[in-house]
């Protein structure tokens, strides 16, 4: 798990990842693994995860019982995505 109580979202997935959070609601997720990986990002109800840069777009998976929205982020080896909560 990345983010914890530090950010309004939660990132779950494998290790060998870098998470770089900024105070304007943006973050970078980077895959350091030698194989493709995927993570689930949960954002609060009423918020949306938007890709700013990177090849992969977060894929909306659905809404949980608490109203939070789940997205899947897939990254190739040595790639990253820059996202923002809106």
Residue, then its C-alpha position, 0 to 999 in steps of 0.5 A: x500500500x502506498x499513500x496511507x493517511x498522507x493523501x486522500x487516495x490509496x494505492x494498492x499493488x506490488x512493490x518495486x514502485x515509486x510514488x511521488x506525491x505533491x501538495x496540489x493533488x498530483x502524483x507520479x507512480x513509477x514502475x521499477x520492476x523488470x515486468x509490467x505491473x498494475x496498481x489499484x488507486x481508490x479515490x474518495x467519492x465525488x473525485x476523479x483520477x485524471x492522467x496528465x502525462x504518461x502513456x497509460x490512462x487509468x481505467x475506472x473499475x467501479x465504485x465501492x460500497x463506501x462511494x470511493x471509486x477504484x481505478x486500475x493503473x498498468x505500467x510497463x517496466x521503467x515507465x511512469x504516469x502523472x495523475x491528478x485528483x479532480 
